[in-house]
Amino acid sequence: MNILILGYGKMGKIISQVAEERGHQIVAKINIENVADLDQLDTKEIDVAIEFSQPGSAVGNISWCMQHDVPVVVGTTGWMDDKEGVTNLCKQRNGSLFYTSNFSIGVNIFFKVNAFLAKLMNDQEAYKPTLEEIHHTEKKDAPSGTAITLAEGLINNNQRYSKWELQNGDVQPKEGTLPITSKRIDPDPGTHIVSYKSEIDDITITHTAHNRKGFALGAVLVGEWLPGKKGVLSMNDFLDF
C-alpha cells in the first residue's frame, strides 16, 4: 500500500516505521513545516492517509482527505467540537473516515470491560466512580480522548451519572457528575484508571501502555483494512465486537 502520513511527530515516526516493516510505501510525511507539499501530491497514488497530528490541524487534514477522495485513519484527539461538520463532509463526499480515540487492541477490550462494570455498578449507590488518566507532557488535550471514551462508556451504562467533568483541584463534583483527573508525567505513553470507591472497599480497573508501538500497529492494521469501505467507521467496525 501507498500511505500518506499526516503528522510526523513521535507517533507519526513509529507509524511510518511499522508500515515499512509490513511492506508498505510512505508516499509523503506531512508536518506543519511542509504542509504546502500536500498540493504537490498525486492523490491517485495514495491508498490511505494516517493522521496523527495536533488538535488544531486535524480537521483541516481530514477535510483535505475528503476533498481528494483519500480514505483517512485518524488518531488525533481534541477536535470533537467539529465532529458533526466532519461527519457531514464525509457523507457529502461519500468518503472513508475512521476515527478512534485509541488504536490499541488492549484499550478497546478495556472499553468493553469498563462498560460492563458500569452496568454491574448501576444499583450499587455506595460506590462512587472516578477516572484518572496519565500521559507524557507533550500531549496537548486534557482529558485524553481515551478518558472521554471511558467516561462516555460509564455514563451510557450507569443511570446515576449524566456527564463528566475535569477535576479542578479539591472541588467536589456535583451529584451525577463523573470526575476526571488528568496528569502529565514523562515518559508515560498512557495510563487509564477507573475506580469505584466505597467506605468498605474499592474496585479498580487499569490499562497501562508500555510504549507507543501498540497504537501504531493498530493504526496501520486499520489502514490496511479501510480502503474500499465508506462512511464514518470505528474500532467496533474493525474488531466486530
C-alpha positions in Angstrom: 0.0 0.0 0.0 0.9 3.6 -0.5 0.4 5.5 2.7 0.4 9.3 3.4 1.5 10.2 6.9 -0.2 13.4 8.2 1.6 14.5 11.4 5.2 13.4 11.7 5.8 13.6 15.4 6.7 10.7 17.7 3.6 8.7 16.7 4.0 9.5 13.0 7.5 8.3 13.1 6.6 5.0 14.7 3.7 4.5 12.4 6.0 5.1 9.4 8.4 2.5 10.8 5.7 -0.1 11.4 4.2 0.5 8.0 7.5 0.0 6.2 8.2 -3.1 8.3 4.9 -4.5 7.0 6.0 -3.8 3.4 4.1 -0.6 2.7 5.4 2.6 1.0 5.3 6.0 2.6 4.5 8.5 -0.2 4.9 11.6 2.0 5.4 12.7 5.6 3.5 15.9 6.2 4.0 18.1 9.2 3.3 21.7 10.0 6.6 22.8 8.4 5.8 21.3 5.0 2.0 21.3 4.8 2.2 23.1 1.4 3.6 19.9 -0.1 0.1 18.4 0.1 -0.8 20.4 -3.1 2.0 18.7 -5.0 0.9 15.1 -4.3 -0.7 12.8 -6.9 -3.7 11.7 -4.8 -4.3 8.8 -7.2 -1.2 7.2 -5.8 -2.4 7.3 -2.2 -4.2 4.3 -0.9 -4.8 5.7 2.6 -3.8 8.5 4.9 -3.0 8.1 8.6 -3.5 11.2 10.6 -1.7 11.8 13.9 -1.1 15.5 14.1 -2.4 18.1 16.6 -5.9 19.1 17.5 -5.6 22.3 15.6 -4.5 20.6 12.4 -6.7 17.5 12.4 -9.9 19.0 10.9 -8.0 20.6 8.0 -6.2 17.4 7.3 -9.4 15.3 7.4 -11.1 17.9 5.1 -8.2 17.7 2.6 -8.6 13.9 2.5 -12.3 14.1 2.0 -12.0 16.7 -0.8 -9.4 14.5 -2.6 -11.2 11.1 -2.0 -8.4 9.7 0.2 -9.5 7.3 2.9 -8.2 8.6 6.2 -7.4 6.9 9.6 -7.5 9.5 12.4 -5.8 9.1 15.8 -5.6 12.8 16.8 -7.9 13.7 19.7 -9.2 17.0 20.9 -11.2 18.1 17.9 -14.6 16.6 18.8 -16.3 20.0 18.8 -16.0 19.8 15.0 -17.2 16.2 14.7 -20.6 17.0 13.3 -19.2 19.1 10.5 -16.6 16.5 9.6 -19.2 13.7 9.6 -21.4 15.7 7.3 -18.5 16.4 4.9 -17.7 12.7 4.9 -21.3 11.9 4.0 -21.4 14.6 1.3 -18.2 13.3 -0.3 -19.1 9.6 0.2 -15.8 9.4 1.9 -14.0 6.9 4.2 -13.2 8.2 7.7 -12.0 6.0 10.5 -11.7 7.6 14.0 -10.9 6.2 17.4 -9.5 7.8 20.5 -7.2 4.8 20.9 -5.9 2.2 18.4 -4.6 -0.3 21.0 -6.5 -3.6 20.9 -6.0 -3.9 24.6 -7.5 -0.5 25.2 -10.6 -1.4 23.1 -11.0 -4.6 25.2 -10.7 -2.3 28.3 -13.5 -0.1 26.9 -15.8 -3.2 26.9 -14.8 -4.2 30.4 -15.4 -0.6 31.6 -18.9 -0.6 30.1 -19.7 -4.0 31.6 -18.5 -2.9 35.1 -20.5 0.3 34.9 -23.7 -1.7 34.2 -22.9 -4.0 37.1 -22.5 -1.0 39.4 -25.7 0.7 38.3 -27.6 -0.1 41.6 -24.6 0.0 43.9 -25.0 3.5 45.3 -22.3 3.1 47.9 -19.7 3.1 45.2 -18.6 6.4 43.7 -16.7 6.2 40.4 -13.6 8.3 39.5 -11.4 8.3 36.4 -7.8 9.2 36.1 -5.5 9.4 33.1 -1.7 10.0 32.9 0.2 10.9 29.7 3.5 12.4 28.7 3.9 16.2 28.8 3.7 16.6 25.0 0.1 15.6 25.0 -1.9 18.9 24.5 -5.5 17.9 25.1 -6.9 17.1 28.6 -8.7 14.9 29.4 -7.4 12.4 26.8 -9.7 11.1 24.1 -9.4 7.7 25.7 -10.5 9.1 29.0 -13.5 10.7 27.4 -14.4 7.4 25.7 -14.2 5.7 29.0 -16.3 8.3 30.7 -19.0 8.1 28.0 -19.0 4.3 28.3 -19.6 4.6 32.0 -22.3 7.2 31.7 -24.1 5.3 29.0 -24.3 2.2 31.2 -24.9 3.8 34.6 -28.1 5.8 35.1 -26.7 7.5 38.2 -24.3 9.6 36.1 -25.2 12.0 33.2 -22.0 13.9 32.5 -18.2 14.1 33.2 -16.1 17.0 34.4 -12.4 17.6 34.5 -11.4 17.7 38.2 -10.4 21.2 39.4 -8.2 20.9 42.5 -10.2 19.7 45.5 -13.5 21.0 44.3 -16.0 18.2 44.7 -18.1 17.3 41.6 -21.9 17.8 41.6 -24.1 14.8 42.1 -24.4 12.8 38.9 -21.1 14.1 37.5 -18.1 11.8 36.9 -14.8 13.5 37.9 -11.8 13.0 35.6 -8.2 13.7 36.8 -5.6 14.4 34.1 -1.8 14.2 34.9 1.1 14.9 32.5 4.2 13.0 33.6 7.1 12.0 31.3 7.6 9.5 29.8 4.2 7.8 30.4 2.6 6.8 27.0 -0.8 6.3 28.5 -2.4 5.1 31.8 -6.1 5.0 32.4 -7.7 4.1 35.8 -11.4 3.7 36.6 -12.1 3.3 40.3 -15.3 2.7 42.3 -14.7 3.7 45.9 -16.8 3.0 49.0 -16.3 3.1 52.7 -15.9 -0.7 52.7 -13.7 -1.3 49.7 -12.5 -0.2 46.2 -12.9 -1.8 42.8 -10.3 -0.6 40.2 -9.5 -1.5 36.6 -6.4 -0.1 34.9 -4.9 -0.1 31.5 -1.2 0.8 31.2 0.5 1.2 27.9 4.2 0.3 27.9 5.1 2.1 24.7 3.5 3.6 21.6 4.1 0.6 19.2 0.7 -0.9 20.0 -1.1 2.3 19.0 1.0 2.5 15.8 0.4 -1.1 14.8 -3.3 -0.8 15.4 -3.4 2.3 13.1 -1.5 0.5 10.3 -3.8 -2.5 10.6 -6.8 -0.3 10.2 -5.2 1.5 7.3 -4.8 -1.9 5.6 -8.5 -2.6 6.2 -10.1 0.8 5.4 -9.8 1.2 1.5 -13.0 0.2 -0.2 -15.2 1.0 2.8 -17.4 4.0 3.1 -18.7 6.2 5.9 -17.6 7.1 9.4 -16.2 4.0 11.0 -14.7 3.0 14.4 -12.9 0.2 16.2 -16.3 -1.5 16.7 -16.5 -1.9 12.9 -12.9 -3.1 12.7 -12.9 -5.5 15.6 -16.6 -6.6 15.1 -17.4 -6.8 18.8 
